[in-house]
Each structure stands twice: as structure tokens, then as C-alpha cells.
Amino acid sequence: MPSAPRTDDEVLAATDVAVLLRYGLTRDAFRTALFGDGAVAAAVTLDRLGVVARSVAYVAEIVRAGGLRRAAELTEPLPSREASVLLLDWLETAAQVADTPEGEAHTARWLDAVAEITRLRRGTRARRGGATGPGSGPRSR
């Protein structure tokens, strides 16, 4: 039986992205949660901070090209300081546990999932004629 839809605030309240990264990158049993609720919570959070999908996708490419540690050492990977601090915390958490090429690949794919969810959220709002700024998404209140 499908569960009732949750609001953005409910997903955020129930999801600790850093914890899901720590366990989802190292244990197969947690990977579904990382790519599910973890990616949704990360996308909602970054979307509310005004981050666009291509910025997150760019960081995924940095992980692929230079490695997770290199991405975690970036000064400001996203356009805003607040969003950069948050993403750098997630990248540092991932770098601590995902120290294999496979772990880095999982992290890059997770960032791609976050970017795609962000893109879908913004596209849905645009089609509905809604605002595209932080916190303006459907069911975000």
C-alpha cells in the first residue's frame, strides 16, 4: 500500500543527509534511502537556497574528473556561500567514507540524482506558473 505523500518540510524533518551519505555510501542496505529520501531532502534544501540543477551536476563532474577529496576541497562549489558550506559538509562526509573509486562513483551518481530532482522541481513550478525562488515550491510550506 503506497504511503501518503509527504510535504517538503516533513521530508526534511525526517532526513539527515549527512548520516545517509555516511551509511548509504558504505552499506548497500542504506543506498536506497540515500538515493531516495536523501536525494530528495538534499534537492529540497538546495532548491530553497536558490541552487540550480546545473551547479550540482557540475560538482558531480568534478567528483568524476578530480575525485571526491578534490571536490571537498573546493573553496566555493556553488554560487552562494550558504549553499556551498552545506554542500562542502556533505562532500567532506562522503570523502571520509567513500575512499574507493566505487564510492566516488556512487557519490557522483547521487549528486546527479539531486540535480535531476532539483531540475524536475523547478520545471514543475515553471509549468504551473509558480515562482522559482527559494522556498516557493509546491508543498514547501
C-alpha positions as CSV (number, residue, x, y, z in Angstrom):
1,M,0.0,0.0,0.0
2,P,1.5,3.4,-1.0
3,S,2.2,5.8,1.7
4,A,0.6,9.2,1.8
5,P,2.6,12.0,0.1
6,R,4.8,14.0,2.4
7,T,5.4,17.7,2.3
8,D,8.9,19.0,1.8
9,D,9.1,20.0,5.4
10,E,8.2,16.5,6.5
11,V,10.9,15.0,4.3
12,L,13.5,17.5,5.7
13,A,12.4,16.9,9.3
14,A,12.8,13.1,8.9
15,T,16.0,13.0,6.9
16,D,19.6,13.6,7.9
17,V,21.5,13.8,4.6
18,A,25.0,13.6,6.2
19,V,24.0,10.4,8.0
20,L,22.5,8.9,4.9
21,L,25.7,9.7,3.0
22,R,27.8,8.1,5.7
23,Y,25.9,4.8,5.6
24,G,24.5,4.8,2.1
25,L,27.9,5.1,0.5
26,T,29.3,2.2,2.6
27,R,26.4,-0.2,3.1
28,D,24.2,-1.5,0.3
29,A,21.2,-1.7,2.7
30,F,21.1,2.1,3.1
31,R,21.8,3.0,-0.5
32,T,18.1,3.1,-1.4
33,A,17.4,5.5,1.3
34,L,20.4,7.7,0.2
35,F,19.1,7.8,-3.4
36,G,15.5,8.2,-2.2
37,D,14.8,10.4,0.7
38,G,18.4,11.6,1.0
39,A,18.5,12.9,-2.6
40,V,15.0,14.5,-2.2
41,A,16.0,16.2,1.0
42,A,19.2,17.4,-0.5
43,A,17.4,18.7,-3.6
44,V,14.7,20.5,-1.5
45,T,17.3,22.1,0.7
46,L,19.5,23.3,-2.2
47,D,16.4,24.4,-4.1
48,R,15.3,26.5,-1.2
49,L,18.7,28.1,-1.2
50,G,18.3,29.0,-4.9
51,V,20.8,26.5,-6.3
52,V,20.1,25.4,-9.9
53,A,20.5,21.9,-11.1
54,R,23.4,22.6,-13.4
55,S,25.5,23.7,-10.4
56,V,25.0,20.4,-8.6
57,A,25.6,18.5,-11.8
58,Y,28.9,20.4,-12.3
59,V,30.1,19.3,-8.9
60,A,29.3,15.7,-9.8
61,E,31.5,16.2,-12.9
62,I,34.3,17.5,-10.6
63,V,34.0,14.4,-8.4
64,R,34.3,12.2,-11.6
65,A,37.2,14.1,-13.0
66,G,39.2,15.0,-9.9
67,G,37.9,12.8,-7.2
68,L,35.8,13.3,-4.1
69,R,38.6,14.7,-2.0
70,R,39.3,17.3,-4.6
71,A,35.7,18.3,-4.8
72,A,35.5,18.6,-1.0
73,E,38.5,21.0,-1.0
74,L,36.8,23.5,-3.4
75,T,36.5,27.0,-2.0
76,E,33.0,27.7,-3.1
77,P,31.5,25.0,-5.3
78,L,28.1,26.6,-5.5
79,P,27.1,30.2,-6.3
80,S,26.0,31.1,-2.8
81,R,28.1,30.9,0.4
82,E,25.4,29.2,2.4
83,A,24.8,26.5,-0.1
84,S,28.5,26.0,-0.6
85,V,29.1,25.4,3.1
86,L,26.3,22.9,3.2
87,L,27.4,21.0,0.1
88,L,31.1,21.0,1.3
89,D,29.9,19.4,4.6
90,W,28.2,16.7,2.6
91,L,31.2,16.2,0.3
92,E,33.6,16.0,3.3
93,T,31.3,13.4,5.0
94,A,31.3,11.4,1.7
95,A,35.1,11.8,1.3
96,Q,35.6,10.3,4.8
97,V,33.8,7.1,4.0
98,A,33.8,6.7,0.2
99,D,37.6,6.3,-0.3
100,T,37.3,3.9,-3.3
101,P,36.6,4.6,-7.0
102,E,33.3,2.8,-6.5
103,G,32.4,5.1,-3.5
104,E,33.3,8.2,-5.6
105,A,31.2,6.9,-8.4
106,H,28.2,6.4,-6.1
107,T,28.7,9.9,-4.8
108,A,28.8,11.4,-8.3
109,R,25.6,9.5,-9.2
110,W,23.9,10.7,-6.0
111,L,24.8,14.3,-6.9
112,D,23.3,13.7,-10.4
113,A,20.1,12.4,-8.7
114,V,20.0,15.5,-6.6
115,A,20.5,17.7,-9.7
116,E,17.7,15.9,-11.6
117,I,15.3,16.2,-8.7
118,T,16.1,19.9,-8.5
119,R,15.5,20.2,-12.2
120,L,12.2,18.4,-12.0
121,R,11.0,20.6,-9.1
122,R,11.8,23.8,-11.0
123,G,10.3,22.5,-14.2
124,T,7.1,21.6,-12.5
125,R,6.8,25.0,-10.9
126,A,7.5,26.7,-14.2
127,R,4.8,24.7,-15.9
128,R,2.4,25.6,-13.2
129,G,3.3,29.2,-13.4
130,G,4.7,29.3,-9.9
131,A,7.7,31.2,-8.7
132,T,11.1,29.6,-8.9
133,G,12.8,31.2,-5.9
134,P,13.9,29.6,-2.7
135,G,11.0,28.0,-0.7
136,S,8.5,28.7,-3.4
137,G,8.0,25.0,-4.5
138,P,4.7,23.2,-4.3
139,R,4.0,21.9,-0.8
140,S,7.1,23.6,0.6
141,R,5.3,25.2,3.4
